Amino acid sequence: MTEDTCSLCDLPTPDPPVTAEGVPGSFCCRGCAEVARTLGDVERDPSDLDTGPEADDVEGETAFLAVDGMHCATCEAFVESRAAGHGGVRAAEASYATGMVRLVYDEDTRSAEDLPDVLSGTGYRARAVTDEADAEESTGRLLVGGFFGMMTMLWYVLFLYPAYVGFEELLLFDVHGSAGRYLLGNVWLFATVVLGYTGYPILRGAYVSLRAGRPNMDLLVALAAVTAYVYSTGVLLTGGIEVYYDVSVVIVVVVTVGTHYEERVRERAAGHLTELTEERVDEARRRRDGRTETVSLDDLESGDELVIRAGERVPIDGEVVEGTGAVDESLVTGESLPVRKGPGDEVVGGAMLVDGGLVVGVGEDAASTADRLVATLWSVQSSRPGAQRLADRLAAVFVPLVLLIALAALGYALLRGATPSGAFLTALAVLVVSCPCALGLATPLAVAAGVREALARGIVVTSGEVFERAVETDTVVLDKTGTLTTGAMAVSAVHTGGTEGTSEREVLSRAAAVEAFAEHPVGRAIVDRAPPTDTTVEGFTTHPGRGVSANVDGERVLVGRPELLAAEGWVIPDVLADRAERATGSGRVPALVGWGGRARGLVIAGDRPREGWESAVADLASGSRRVVVLTGDEEAAARPFRESPHVDEVFAGVPPEGKAAVVERLRGEGTVAMVGDGSNDAPALAAADLGIALESGTRLAADAADVVVTTGDLATVPSAFELTRTARRRVRTNLAWAFCYNAVAVPLAALGLINPLFAAVAMAASSLLVVANSARPMRVDDDPTPASRPGSTPPAHEVTEA
């Protein structure tokens, strides 16, 4: 980070930079400085830091790829090591949770088009993030495995199992004869398809774990399935009939079902970034020597002048050199109100010019805030998550321990005088009975029940890790615009100032008649609020930066700022002037309405708080959670939320990159959940341990979130936390059963008291118990949550109209 970038969010700082007394560093805005003052420079525990290459510390071009096939932390290490082994790739950071990899490479020695080939292979397929994932292959493997597995078990149930228990006389043919050899040949063929095709990802995962030196559950599953298959093939070639292909088939199919579900849960739109990417501008209209020409953004240089018309997006960051206009920066900054811009004002790339016309001088770095926002989101989503699956964390101990027990059981059986075949079956029984099918299903099936219940409540869960992280949340960060507020301009009050003979209805009707021809959001709010009227409007005129005017039924009407009426020499009553000033101070937009040479009324518009926001915040603050409000708006707009007894901190005027930095600093103090709805919230949603988006917001926010509330109701968010707590308890119950089963079954198998067939049955039974427990209805009411903090009282604020 250089001296000319913000100490919080790395954005360029103005000259001179923003500083604050007692706060080290320089900042791009007052909002970032206040965040640094409050949170300080929090160091995170080294054990929580990501391992592997530090892509941020390596210089070079950055590329983001989606990689199909990653499903554990071992895959991350293997993919990263594979990338590091190729010339021109300087660093790689993989995330199996999102299926993305961030690469830093030397563009002089390797092109971007070659990068997918660097990572593809050994069952992994790298692709551009805009390409669709190959979901058909995973589904196809499961369908093939289910079909051939069913055929295998059919032969076992009809012929082999009866022969094994002494009912050969009831069979239609002698399983020891040629017909039996034909049947066993079919069983071998079916089992080979299941193990080789359906079980390929498991075998690949085992191979990867060996190459990476990190044993995982795939290794244990593969050992049990392959050992049963190899032993059975040996028996088949030597003329025996007691084969354990059923063990191999059951193991592969059960584990594949659990993995398939997990992949479907994880298939969220992490790489699509649809909305903001679509809104990015590729070309600009440049003015040079009195003429305008359309050029690519890559051809722009510092000092170039760009012509922006109403309804167009600002292509790049810069400074207004000519013209005035209202600029909607909500897509980029989250500010709810359009900002009036004139000569000397800064504008950000990605903002929309609502009305007027601007000539913008390109800034020094010729960059777009919208482009930086996209890059920030890519970087956050491709980074490695701090948590791994519980099964993977235990694998480093569990897998070697089971292998040692199997080898010890083999040696002990031989010492007791057992035949090599019998001793081998004892070791195989240990591997089979310890095969983590129940352990593998414990989490995804309980998560499935939670997802189902969440859907019924209007909550879409896009990541299974939500059910662990939500319960551990220490801080809930709430975006203001569109989350605590409606995010849309609406008329909140109409005043006449006591003008005799003038009604609020007349003020609103006349204002709407004029604003019907305007494109400003406040004008649209006035038109939406006004009753239908039959008026004649002529001579509509826009007064840039001040308002609009027109002749309504032959009488001139002005609607806008006090400066507009003052310039015409019209009288503005003190009561209306005072109300307009108070409205501006509270973060709302006042519009004076006048005719006949004086202001007759005042219409106030603004972004209203959502109904029930206070009770929702009180629920979120339960259980000693810290509640923080974060907004790109200025302090006046955030004041009502600062006064809430359930809000611990309010950060106003924070830019999008600053929001992600705030979340990162808060994560240094504990687990953080971020609730937002706008495109500018996407980096913060992705940076948080848990991102919750309201569907009433943008698609980009939903893509970056772990949870999407489809009802658009803030009151649904607290129920998401209650639901996840209940679901996690279900997960832990399943895990407890799975471990208890292994604690009892493994010693019995090691002592030779369980054969491989019984071990397979026991394994399947334990899995069925996990399934049954997960299928039970999930009742959130069984785990009540206090509505507010101990000793607190429900808030009772009223919205004060100016």
N, C-alpha and C positions, 0 to 999 in steps of 0.2 A: 504494500500500500504506500503510495507516494504522499508527499506533503500536501498536494493539491486535491486530495480526495477526502471524503467525509470519514471521520473516525468510526462511525457507526455502520453506514451502509455502502461506503466506497463510491458514492456518487461524486461528481466534480463539485468542488466548493466555489462559491462566488468570490469575488475580489473586492474587499477583504472577506475572509471566511467568517461564518457565524461562530462565535465563541460564547462561553458562559463562565461566570466567576466561580471558581472552585471546581470546575470540570475540566480535566485535561483533554487536549485534542481540539481539532477544528471540525466544523460540521457544515452540511449543505443547507440546513434550515433550522429554525428554532425548535421544531418538533423533535429532531434527532438529538439536539442538545439536551432537551428536557428528559428524553429517555435515558441518555447517558448519565445525567445527574441523579436520576432516581435509581436506576439499576446498577450503575457502576460497571466495572470491567470484571464480570464474574468468570472465574476459572472453573472449568468443568473437571470432574474427577477423571484422571487419566484412564481409569478402567472403563469409562463410558465413551472414550474417543474411538473413532473408526480406525480400524487397522488397514494395512495395505498401502499402496502407493498414494502419495499426497498429490493429486492432480492439480490442486490450487498452487502448489509451489513449483510447478514445471511450466516453462514457457513453450508456446507453440500453438498451432491451430487446434480448436476443440470441436469434436464431433460427438453426436449422441446416436446410439444404435439400440434397437430392440433386439434381444436375444431370446429365442424360444428354447425351452429345455432346462432353464435354471430353476431349481426347486429347493436348494438348501445352501447353507453357508459354504459347504465344500465346493459347490458349483461356482460360487463367486471367486474363491481362491484359484480354482482351475482355469476359469476364463481369463482372470487377470494374468496368471502366469503364462497362458497361451499368447495373450497379446504382447506381453513383455518380451517374448522370444522372437519377435519380428522386428526387423530393422525399420526405423522411421517412426515407431510407436514409442513415445517417451513415458507415458503413464496411462494406467487404466483403473477405473473405479467401477465395480459391478454391484448391482443390487438385485438379488433374486426376488425381493418383495415386489418390485415394480417391473422386473424383467428388462432392465435397461443397463447400458454400459456407457460410461463417459470416457472418451479417448482423447488424449493430447498427443498430437503427432507432428512430424516435420513435413510440411507440404512440399518441400523441395525434393524429398526422397520417396514420398508416398502420397498418392492421390486419394481424395475422399472416396472415390468409387471403388478403391481396392480394400477399404477397411472391412466391409462385411466378410470378405474372404479370409481376413486375418483371424477372425473369431469363429468362423463356421468350421464344423468338423466334430467328430466324436459325439455325434448326436445333438450338437448345438447348431442352431441356424440363426445367424445374424442378418438383420435386414434394416432398411431405413424405417424410421419410426412412423412414416406415413403409409407404409405397406401393411396390409392386413395380416394378422397372425394365422398360422395354419392350424385352425382348430379341428379340421376334419380328420387329421392324422391321429390325434389323441382319441377322438371319439371312435374312429375306425378300429384302433387297437383294442379298445374296450369291448366293442361289439364282437370282434373276432374272438377275443378271449372268452367272452360270455358264451358264444355259440359252441366253440370246441370244448370249452370246459364243461358245458352241460352234456355234450355227447360223451365225454370221458366219464363223468359221474353216472351217466345212464348205464354204461356197461358195468361199472362197479356195482351199482345197486342191483342190477338184474342178474349178474353172473359171478363176479369176483368176490363180493362180500359173502354171499351164501357159500361159496366154495371155501373161503377162509374159515368159516365158523362150523364146517362139517355138514352142510346140506347139499353136497354135490349130487346126491341121488334125485333131488328135486329139479335139477337143471335139465334143459332140453338137450344138451350135449356135454361131452366130457371135456372139461377145460384143459386137461392134460394132452388131448389129442390135437389133430390138425385144425379142427374148428376153433379150439382154444388158442392155438398159436396165431390163427388169423385174427381172433378177437384181440389178443394182446398186441398184435401188430398195429391194429387200429388205435388202441389206447396209446401206444408209443407215438404214433403219428400225431394224434390230437394233442398230447401233452407237449410234443416238440413244438408245435405251432404256438401253443399258449406260452411256453417258456421263451422261445426264440423271438416271437413277434410281439405278443402282448407284454412280455416281461423284458423286452429290450431296454426300455428306460431304466428299469431296476438294475439290470446287468451293467448298463453304462454308468449308472450312479455308483455302483460298487467299484468299477474300474477307476472311475475318477477319484474316489476316496482313497484308493491304494496309491494312485499317482500323486495325489496331493499330500499323502501321509496323514489324512484326517479320517479315521473310521467313522462311518455314519450308519444309519439304520438300513440303508440300501444294501450295505455290505452284509449285514446279518440276514436280511431277507434273501439275498442272492445265495449266500452260503447254504441256507436251509433248502431252498428250492433246487439249486444245482446238485447238492449232495444227494437229495432224495431221487432226483432224475438219474444221476450217474449210477447210484447203487441199483436202482430198478433196471436200468439198461444192462448192467452186469448180470443181474439175476435172469433177465430175459434171454441173454445170449448163452447162458449156461443151462437153459432148459427149465428154470424155475417159474413159478406163477405168482409168488407173493411179492408183488411189485408195489411201489409207493408213488406211482405217478399222480395219484389223487392228492397226495400231500403237496407235491409241486404245483399242481393246478390250483388248489384252494389258496395256497399262499399267494401266488401271483395275481389271481383274480381279485381277492379281497383287498390286497394292498393297492392294486390298480384302481379299484373303485374309489378308495379314499383319496388317492392322488388326483384322480380325474376331478373329483369335486373341488379339491383344493385349488386346482388350476382354474376352474371356472370362477371361483370366488375371486381369484387374483387377477382375472382378466378385466381390468378396468381401463379406462381410456387414459393411461398414464402418458402416452406419447402422442396423443392427438392434438392437444392444445388448439382445438378447433376455432373458437371464436376470435381470440386475439390474433392468431396467425392469419385468419381470413381478413382481418381488419388492417393488417400491415400494408403500407403503401410501398410500391416498387418504383414508381416514377414521380417526378415533380415537374411543375411548370416554372422554368427558370427565366428571369428577365435579364436581358443583356443588350446593351446598346439600344434601348428603346423597343426591343422586340422580345417576344416570349417564344420559348421553345420547350418541348417536352423531352426530358432527359432521364436516364436511369439514376437512382440514388447513388450508385457507385461513382458516378461522374461528378458529383457535387463536391465543391471545395469550400473552405471557410471563407465567408464574405459574399458568396453567391446570394442573389435575391430571388425569393420564390413568391409567386403570386398564388394566393389562396382565396377561393370563392366560397360563398355560403353553401353549406351542404357537403363540403369536402373536408377530408382529414388533413391535418398538418403533417407533412411527410417526415420532418426532422426537427430536432431541437434548435431553437434560435431566438432571435429578438425581433420584435415588430419594429419596422422602420417607417412604414406608412399605413394609414387606415386605422379603423376601429371596428370592433366586432365582439360578439358574445361567443366565448369559447367553452364548449362542454368538455371538461377533462375527466369526466367520471370513469371512462373506460380505463384510464391510465392511473389517475391519482385517487379516485374514489370520492372526490368532492361532489356533493349533491347539487350544488348550484352552479349554473354557467357563470363564468368569470369574464367581466368586460376587459378587453385588452386594447391598448393603444400604443403609440410610439414609445419605445424604451422598455416595454414590458416583455418578460420572457414567456415563451410558449413551448409546450412539450410535444414531441413527435407522437402521433397517435390520437391527439385531441381532435374534436370535431368543431368546425366553425359553424355555429348555429345561424348567425346572421351577420351582415356587414361584409367587409372585404379587407384582407390584410396583405401586406408585403412583408415577408419574414426574411431576415438575414441569417444565413446558416452560421451556427456556432463554431467554435474552434475545433472540436473533435468530430464534427459532422456526424453525430450519432442521434438515434431516436430513443426516447424513453420507452416507447412500446417495444422496440427491439431488445433493449436491455431487460425489460420485464420478461420477455420470452426466454432470453438466455438464463435469467435467474431461475425461472421455473424449471427449465431443462436441467440445470445444474443440481437443484434441490431434489428433483425426482429421480435422478440417476445416482444419487449418493447412497451409500450403504446404510440400512436401518440399524439402529442401536441394539435392537433385540433380535434374537433368533428363536426358532421354534424350540419348545422344551425338549422334544425328542432329539433334536440335533445337539442340544447342549449336553444331554445325558449320554449321547452315543459314544463320546470319547471314553467314557468309563464303562458303560453297559456292554458294548460290543466286545472289547477285549476280555471282559470278565466272563461273558458267556462262552467265548472260545476256550478260555482256560478251563472252565468247568467241563466243557465237552471233552477236551483232551484228558482231563483228570478222570472223567467217567470212563473213557476208553481204556486208560491204563489200569484203573481199578478193576474193571470187568475182566481184563486179561489176567490180572494177578489172581483173581478169584477162580480162574480156570475156565472162563467162558471161551467159546470159539471166536475166531477173528470176526466172523459174520455177526455173531451175537453182540460182541463188543462194539462193532461198528454201528449196529442198530441202536445200541444204548446212546452212543454219542450223537447219532442222528436224531433220536428222540429229544435230546437236550436242545439241539438246534431248532427243531420244529416247535417244541412246546414254548420256547422262548421267543419265537418269531413274533415281532411286535405288531401283529395285526390289530389287536385290541388297543394297543398303545397308539398305533397309527390312526385308528378310527376315533379314538376318544375325543380329540379336539375337533376334527372336521364335522363329525356328526352332531356334536353339541352346538357347534357354530351354525350348522344347518338349521337346527331348531330355533336358534336365536335369530337367524336371518328370516326364517318364516314368520316368526312372531313380530319381528321388526316391520316386515312388509305389511302385515295386517294393521300396523299402527302408522303407516305412511313414512317409514324410515327404510332407506335402501343402504345396506351395509356392503361396501365394495372391497373390504379386506378383513380376513379372519383375525388379524392381530388386534382389531378394534376391541374385541371382547376381553383382551388382557390390558390394553393401554388405557381404556376408558375408566376402568376401576381405579387405576393408579394415578388418575389426574389430580394434580395439586393446584393448577392454575387454569382458569377458563378465560381465554381472551376473546372478546366480542367486538367485531367490527360494528361501527355505528350505522353508516349509510346502507340501507337495504336490509339490515339485520335487526338492529334495535329500532330503526325507523322504516317507513314504507319504501323509501328510495324513490318516490315519485313526488313531483311538485303538486300541491293541492292548496286550494284557498282555505285558510284557517280563520279568517275574520274579515268582516266588511264594516266600515264605520262611516257615518255621515258627519261626524264632528258637530252634531247639533244644528246643522243647517236646516233652517225652516223650509218646509215644503219639499224636502228631498228625502226619499226613502232608500234603504239599503238595496232594495230590489232594483230601483232605477239606476243607482250607481253601478251595480253589477251588470245590468243589461246594457248600459251605454258602453261600459268598458269592454264587454264581450263583443259588441258590435264592431268595435275598432280592432280588437285583438284577433278577431277571426281571420284577418288578412296577414297576421304576423306569424313568425316561425319560432318565436321564443318560448321556452318551456313554461314560463310564468303566464304568457298569453294563452297557451293551451289549457292551463289549469283554470284560468278565468272563464274561458269558453265552456269548459266541462261543467263548471259550477253554475253558470248563469241559466235562468229559465229561457225557454224559446220565445223569441220575439220576431215581429215582422217589421223590420226597419230598412231604410234605404241608406246605404253607405257610399260616399263618393270621396274622391281626392285623398285616398290613403297615402300617408307619407311616413317613412321610417326616419327617425332622428338618431343616428348611431350613438350609442353610449348613453342616451337619455330617455328614449321611449318612442311612442308612435302617436299619430294624430289622423283624424279623418272628419268629414262632415256627415253627421248622423241625422237623418231627416232634416237636412238643411242647416244644422247647427254644428259649429266646430267643437270637437271633443278631443282633449289631450289625455293620454294615459302614460304615466312614466314617473321618472325621478323628479324630485323637487326642482332640480336645475332646469328641467324642460319648461315647467310652468313659470319659473322666475325669469327665464330668458324672454318669455312672451309678455312679461309684466303683469301676470295674473296674481291675484291675491291668494295666499295660502294661510288659512286660519292656524293659530298657534296650536290648537288642540290636535289638528291633523299632523302638523309638523313634528310635534312631540311624539305622537304615536309612531310615526314613520321612523324617527330616530331610535326609539326603543325597539322597534321591530328589527332594524338593522343590527343593533347591538346584541340581539338574541339569536342572530344567525338566520333570520328570515328576510324575505324580499318584499318591501312595500312598494305599491304602485298608486300614486295619486291619480284621481280621476276628476277632471274639471271641464266645465263649459260655462259660457256666459261670463268669461273673464275672471273666474275664481275656482279654486279647488272645492268640489262638492262632496268628495268622499275619498276613502282610502281602502284599497284592497290589499290584504296581506297574504302572501303565499309562502309556503315552506315545505320542508320535508318533515312529515309528522311522525312522532314516535308510534310504534306499533301498539295496538291495544293489548293489554296484559303483559307488557314488557317488564314491569316491576315485579310481578309475581313470578315470572319466568326467571328473572335474575335472582330473586330470592331463593328459588328452588336450586338453581345452579350453585349458589353460595353455600348450600347445606353441606354438612360434613367437613367444615373448615376449609373448603376450597376458596382460593383467592380469585376474585373476579376483576379483570382488567378490561377497560374499554379503549379501543384503538381506532383512530380515525384520521383521514387526510384533511378533514374540515378544520376550520380554525376554532379557537377556544370558545367563542360565543355559541356555536352550534352544539358544542359538547357539554355546556354548562348544566342542563337538566340532569344528565347522567352522573355528573360529578357529585351532585347533591344527594344521590341515592345512598342510603346507609349500607346497602349490600355491595356497592362498587368500591373496591379498594384503591384503584388507581385509574386515571384517565390520561391517555397520551393523545394530544391533538396536533394537527399539522404534520403528521408523519407521512413521508412519501412511500410508494410501494416497496422499494428496496429496503427502506427503513423498517417497514412492518415485519418483513422476514427477519431482519436483524434483531428487532425487539423480541420476537418469538425465540430466536436462538439464545439470547441472553436470559430470558425467563427459563428456558430449558436447563440452564446452568443451576437453577434453584429447585428443579423438580420436573415432573411430567406435565406437559402443556397441551391443552386442547384449544384449537382455534375455531371460532364460528364466524363465517363470513358468507358473502354472496356475490361479490363483484370480481371482475377480471383482475383488478389490482390486488385483491386478496389472495389470488392463487399462489404466489410464492410463499406467503405466510401460512396458508393452509397446508402446502406441501412440506414446509419446514417444521411444522408442529408435530408432536408425537401423535396427535389425533386431529384430523381436519374434518370439520362438519360444515357442509354447505347447505344453504336454503335453495331449493330448486327454483324459487321465484327469481333467483339471480341469474348469472350468466353460466353458459356451458363450460367455460374455462374453469370457473370456480368448482363446479361439480366434478370436472375431470381431475382436479388436483386433490379432492377431498377423499377421506376414508368413509364418510357417512354423508348421505344426501337426504335431507328432510323434504319429502315430496309434497307435504301439505302446505309448505310455505309459512307455517305457523311456528313462531318462536317458542310457544308453550310446549311443542313436541320435543324440543331439544333436551329438557331435563328427563323426560321419560326414556330417551335413548341411553342416558347414563344408568337409570334404574334397570333397564332391560339388560344391559351388558353385565351388570353385577350379578343378576340372576343367571345369565348364560355362563359366566365364568365359574359360578358355583357348580353348575352342571358339568362343565369341563373337568373341574378338579375331582368331582365324584367319579367320573369315568376314568380319569388317570389313576385315582386311588384303587379302583377295582383292578385295573390293568396291572398295576405293580403288585398288588396283593396276590393276584393270580400267578404272576411270575415267581413271587417269593415262595409259593407253595408248590407249583408245578415243576420248576427247574430242579429242586433237590430230589423230588420223587423220580424224575426222569434220570437224574444222575445215578441214583441207586438202582436203576434197572427195573423200577416198579411200573413204568409206563413204556409201552412200545410206540413206534412212530405213528401207527394208525390211531391209537388212542390219543396220542399227543396232538394229532391233527384235529380230532374230534373236540378235544379240550380247547384247542386254540379257537376253533370255530364257535364253540359254545360261549367262550369269553367274549368273542366279538359280538355274538347275538345279544348278550346281556348289555353290552355297551350301546348297541343299536336300540334296544328296548328302553333303556334309561333316557337316551337322547330323544326318543319319539314321544315321551310324555309331554302333555301340555305344559307350557312354560307360564307360570303364574307370577307376574311381577308383584302382585299384592302380598305375596308371602315374604317379601323383603322390603318392608316399608322404609321410606326415607323421610326424615324430618323436613318440613317445608322451609325452614329457615334456620339460621344459626341460633345456638342457645342464647337466650337472653335478648334476642333481637325482636323488634316489633315490625309488623308488616308496614311497608312504606305507604304514605298517603299523600303523595305529591299531586298537585293539580297543574295542568298545563295553563300557564298564564298568557292570555292574549295581550298583544301590545295595544 
